[in-house]
């Protein structure tokens, strides 16, 4: 059996920027164990698998995401990469892609800046920081909130950039991961994202984290459209817009590789 595979740099203007994701189009769903083995072999933060729905996808395309360690409920950069593969390589020509996922329907449109993702917003609440979270930080935060991830607020961009976390301390945290954020020097806010329990110590550019970041910074800055930069080694930039209980995330994509998996 041969499976097509594409590797796309998402939230990127060119290759070697943004967050690399693998995308595997399938004719039907394979066994979950096999999907997990493929994701582990790819060893990227996410591998997306897409299966056409009824009428060759007109009624929605099924989408699932796997880290090297397990399946996740939502992934922004691999959704953007999947939309890029559909539009650029698989002949999809509808104005909007509707993905069916574990997080409900996700919509993606092609825009001048790349692709616009329509995702559910994620709320945060103030929380007493767990000792393990503080142990991994090595710096005192100005605030800690909890949502899908722990949201750790620091004073400035330099503190975010210079942070050297203790990943081992965060391995058994109860939430998905840790987002560290602060006001940006040239953008509205900056961040870094860490997911040790999924074997992704630092994720280069995390679309789903911005579903939590955007509502926080919108409330703090009183601005619906926000510019953001993730300060990983690869870096990546995106625009976030709040629309009710949804977040619109916009960014570009670049092809890195196309090939086949032999099973």
Beta strands, then each sheet from edge to edge (+ up, - down):
strand 1: 2-10
strand 2: 19-26
strand 3: 47-52
strand 4: 61-66
strand 5: 71-72
strand 6: 96-101
strand 7: 104-111
strand 8: 114-120
strand 9: 125-126
strand 10: 143-146
strand 11: 150-153
strand 12: 178-183
strand 13: 189-195
strand 14: 200-203
strand 15: 225-230
strand 16: 236-243
strand 17: 246-251
strand 18: 253-262
sheet 1: 5+ 4- 3+ 2+ 1- 18+
sheet 2: 5+ 4- 6- 7+ 8- 17+ 16- 15+ 13+ 12- 11- 10+ 9-
sheet 3: 5+ 4- 6- 7+ 8- 17+ 16- 15+ 13+ 14-
end
